Amino acid sequence: MRHVMVIAVVLVLACGWAVGADAFTWGDLATTSGTTPVVACNGSPGGQDAALVLKYYAGLVEELASCPDGAIYTNPAFPPNADVNGDGKLGGQDAASILKYYAGLITCLPADTNCDGFGPEGGEGEGEGEIVAGTLRTFAGIDFVYCPAGTFMMGRYPGEQDSNSDEDPQHEVTLTQGFWMSKYEVTQAQWRAVTGASPSYFSGDNRPVEQVSWNDIAASGGFIEKLNASNPGLGFRLPTEAEWEYACRAGTTGDYAGSLDEMGWYDENSGKQTHPVGQKKPNAWGLYDMHGNVCEWCWDWYGENLPGGIDPVGPASGSYRVYRGGGWGNYAFFCRAAYRNDYDPTYRYNGDLGFRSVLPPGQP
């Protein structure tokens, strides 16, 4: 060991639509004779209306409430055919997309633009459910960037003259599913919105939160548990060590994912303090401050050997948790993509240890 230095609505996915028509129209929302087909009775779309529509198609409710005084809300953004992912079928992804629209997580649904990222059509992907690297979404008020499934070489690359023994041997790692990683390190404003606390040494809403322990973040009663509790249907967590290095490299193979001076705050340019997130250049996938500013906690217990193989996680138990990335007070060496270190999970007192969160594969 070395020490240096939007609110989401629950998605109830339908196995199939209750109506068997090839093309769905809003007129199909009529339920019993004499009732009016309804999308939103109050004249504006909302999560409760969307949830009711989804439950109807999932067969969980038999009818939809009629609007008082015959008021009907119609939304021009919806296409007449609710096959919103353009795959030629009516299914759970279409229903989930409608719910996301009403929850404010997406802003459009036309199948020909595939603006929800589902299905074979549109510019965000070539196959069902595929989204390209760098796609940006906002969940729970936090910006996230998509990191696609892939294989990379984890650890110290040939040519890195300075390294530590725990960065070797370099080996192949495969992540079989894509995941969402927060675009920036979690800020002090975001931490305070969830926990009500302001623990950081360097004060500033858009500076990264620091002086937070692994337990403060990921243990019972911590930031992530509170964030998940206020956003049903989403399951935020810390990145695994393999996910972190994969996202940091973003397809590159050097010491850094670009020029360290252009991408990171470290001892030679930081002025001995943190800086607001996002001021330096991002990596190829649009992630900022992966090198420097603050070190970042990972999920894994620390082990002397790098985790490897398919979807690896570190040891099943241990005494210390991994952190990555280097901070404002570190030499360039400690900001390399391969550099790894560890702290006691209760440690929080050096002013340069923060984190970013991920949404695991399959979410949302």
N, C-alpha and C positions, 0 to 999 in steps of 0.2 A: 504494500500500500504506500502511496506517495501523496503528500498534500502540498500543493504549491499555490502560494500566494498568501325578436323574433321568437322568441319563445316557440318551441315546437309542440305540435299536437301529436298524441299517440297515433301511430299508423296501424290501423287494423286492416291488414291486407286481405282482400277478397280472393278466394280460390277461383272464383268465376263470377260473372255477372248474373244477376237474377233474371234479366231478360235475355232472350235468345236471339234477338235481332242481330243481323250482320252489322248494321250501323245504328249507333245510339243517337238519339236526339233528346233534347230536354223535355219534349212532350212525353217521353217514356217514363218520366217521373210521376205521372199520374198514378195514384194507387187504388183508391176506391171510387166508385161512381159518385159524382157530385163534388169531389175535391179538386182543388186547383194544383197543377204541377208547380212545385215550389223549389227554388234554389235558396233564396234568402227572404224571409218574411219582413225583415226590418229595413229593406231597401239598400243594404250594403252587405257585402260578403263577410263572413266570419268563420272562425274555427268550429263553432257549434253547428252551423249549417252544413259545413263540409263534412263533419263527423257523421251527421245524420244521413247525408247522401251516401257516404261510404258504408255505413251500417246497413242501409237499405239494400245496397247491391251485394253485401256480404250475407244477406238473409237474416241479419240480427234483429231487424225491425220490419214489420209487415206493411207499414204505411208511413207517409210523410205528412206532417201537419200542414194544413192549408193556411194561406195567408189571410189575415183579417182584412175585411173590406175588399177582397179580391186583389190586393196589391201583389204584383209579381215583379221580382227583380230579374233582369236579363243582363248578361255580361257579354259585350261584343268580343272580348278577348277569347272566349271559348269557341272552338270550331264546332260546326253542326255535328261532326262525327267525333265522339269522345275516345276514339282510338288514338290517344294523345302521343303514344310513342311510335306510331306509324308501322307497327309490325303486323297489321292485318287481323289482330285478335283483340278481344275485349277481356282484360284480365286485371290482376291485382296491381300491376305497375301503373296502369291507367288510373285506377281508383286512388292509389297512393299519390299520384301526380295531382289529381284534383284536390285532395286534402292538403298537399303542400302549397298549392296555389292559394287556397283560402287561408292557410296559416301564415302566408306572406313569405314563404321560403323561396318561391320562384315567382316570376312576374308574367310568364306567358306559357301557353300550352299548344300552339298550333303544331300539328304533326309534321308539316313540311319544313319546320325549322328545328325540330327536336330540341327546344330550348330547355327541357328538363334533363337532357343528357341521357335519356333512355332510348334504346332502339337503334336500328341501323341507319336511319336517315339523319341528315344534318351534319354540322362540321365538328362535333365534339367527339365522335368515335365512329368506329367502323362496324362494331358488333353490338349485340344486345347487352345493355348495361355498361358499355365501355365509355370512358371519359379520358381525354388525353392528359398527359402530364402538365401541370401548371393551371388546370382549370380552377377557377376561384369560386368559392361559395361562402356564405356567412351562416353560421349556426350559433345560436345563443349569444348573438352580438359579437362573435369572434370570427375573424376572417380565416378561412382554411384554404389550403392549396392541395390539389390532388397529386398523389405520388402513385404511379402505376405499378402493377406487379412487374417483377423482373429479377434478373440475376446479376450479381456484381461480385467483384473481388474485395473482400473485407480485410482490413489490416494495412500494415505498412507496405507501400509500393516500392519496387526496386528503384533505387536512386535517392531515396530519402536517407541521407547520411546520418542524421540524428533521429533516433527512435528509442523506444523502450521495449524490453523483451516481451511484455504482455501484448504488444501489437503484432507479434509473429506467432505462428507462421501465417502469412497471407493465404486465404483460402476462399473458395467459392461459396456464396450464400444465395439462396433463392427465396424470394418472397412471393408466394403464390397468389396473393390478392392485393389489390391496391388499397390505399388508405388515405385519409385526410389528415394533414398536419397543419397546425396553426401557422399562418403566414409570418407572424411576428412572435417574439417571446411574449409571454403573458405580461400585460402591463399592470402598473399599479392601480389604474382606474378599474380595470377588469377584476383584479383581485379584490379591491374594496367593494365592488358591486356585488360580489358573491359572498364575501366573508364579513364585510363591514370593518375590516382592519387595515392598518397602514404600517406594515412592518419594515419598510425599506430604509436603508441608510441615506441614499440619495433620493431626494423627494422630487416627484414630477409625475403627473397623470400618465404621460405617454412614455415614461422611462420604464424599463423592465422591472417587475417586482423582484426584489432580492431579499436576502436574509430570511428565506423561507426554507424549512427543512423538507426532506422527503416525506416525513410524517405529516407535516403541515399540509402538504399537497395531496398525498395519495393514501394515507391511513384513514381509518374510520373517523368520520367527523371533519375530514379535511376538505380542501377546496374542490377537488374533483367529485367527492360524494355529494357535496352541496350543489354543485353545478348540475350533476345528473338528476338530483331530486327536483330541481326547478325546471328541468327540460325532459319530461317523460318521453320515452321512446328513443332517446339518444344515450350513448354510453361512452363518455369521454374517459380517457386514461392517459398516462404517460407513455411516450414511445419506448419500444424495446431498444436496446443498444444497436441491434442490427438495422432496425427501421431508421434510427437516427443517422447512422453513418451513410446508409443508402440515400436518404433524403438530402443529407449534407452534400454528398458527392454529385448527385443529380446527373449521373452519367460521366463524370470526369474521373481521371485516374491519377492526379497529382497530389502534392501536399495539401493544396487548397483547391476550392472549386473555381478559382480565378485569382485575381490579384488581391492579396491580403489587405494591402493599404486601401484598395477601393471597396473592399467588401466588409472589413471588420474593424472594430475598435479594440486596440490592444495597447501595450505599455508605451509604444512609440508615438501614438497619435491620439490617445484617449484623454489626455490632460488629467489622468488619474481619477476618472469618474465614469459612470455610465452615461449613456446618451439616449435620447428618445429613439424608439425603435423605427426601423425603416429608413434611416438617413443615408446609409451606405447602399452599394449596389447589391441586388439579390443574386442568387445563383440561377442556373438555367431553368429551374422549375418555379422561380418566383418566391423563394423563401429568403427572408432577410435575417442578417445577424447570426448565421449559423457558425461563423468564425468570430469569436470575440463578443464584446459588450458584457454579457454575463455567461458563466458556465451554466450548463443545463442538465438537470436531473433526468435520468432514464429509469425505466421500470426495473431493470435487472438487478439482481444481486451481483456483486463483483466476483469474478473468477480470474485466476492468472492466465487461463487460456481463453481465447476469443470464442464466443459461441459461433457455431457453423452449421451448415446443412440447409435444411428446408424449414423456413419460418422459425428460426432459432430464438430461444429465450435463454437467459443465463442460468446459473445454478439454481436448484430448487430451494436452497436456503443459503444463508451467509450472515456476515456481520456488517457488511458495508454495501451501499448502493452505488451504482455507476453514475458518473456525470461526464459530460462531453462538451467540446466546443471552445474552451478557453474564455477568458474574460478580459475586462479593461486593464487589469493590472498584470497580465501575463505576457511573457515573451512570445514571439511568433511561434516558437516550437510547440507551445501548449495549445495553440489554436488550430493545429493541423487536423484534417478530417479523420486521421487514424488515431489521434491521441485519445487516451482513455485514462480515467483516474477514478477515485472512489472516496466517499465520506461516510461516516456514521450517519444513519438516517435521521438522527435527531439534530444534526449540525445545521446551524443557520447564521453564524455570526461574522462572516467575512465581507459582506457587502457585494459579492460578485457571483452569487449562486442563485439562479432562477430556473425557469423551465418553459417549455411549450407543450401543448396537449395535442392528442390525436383522436380521431374517430376511427375505430377499428374497421377492418374489412366488413362489407355488408351493411354499413351504416352511412348515411341514412337510407 
